[in-house]
Amino acid sequence: MSARPRRSRSLIEQLGSILVAFQVVSVFCAGMALFGLKALPPAVALGGTAGYIVLMIVAVLTLRRPWGKWFLLGLEIALMLLGFVHGSMWVVGGIFTALWLWCLKAAADAERRRASMDQAAAE
């Protein structure tokens, strides 16, 4: 039995998985900080952190779908809105939202350049 060839992942999927890996660590640390500062009840802080991390992992799996990048953007905005709970989350969420928007733009530019190079090579 031969191994099935790996599916080629788009640049958005690759950049999204890298960003989410860093973000999961940051969200875990932020959740522990919110728990330690007693900014939220323990069940909300710990359960919310765990739930958000699960949603981030699901977001990586949905990046192959056309709506996956918008799902991840929604999660980034939700993280930024946690600034209403603790002010530092405006910064953490803002940084990750800006990084995701940059990833979307960089991936679109790179794929556009790749398409034009492929078209030029075909001619």
Helices and strands as residue ranges (DSSP letters): H 11-36, H 42-62, H 68-81, G 82-84, H 88-122
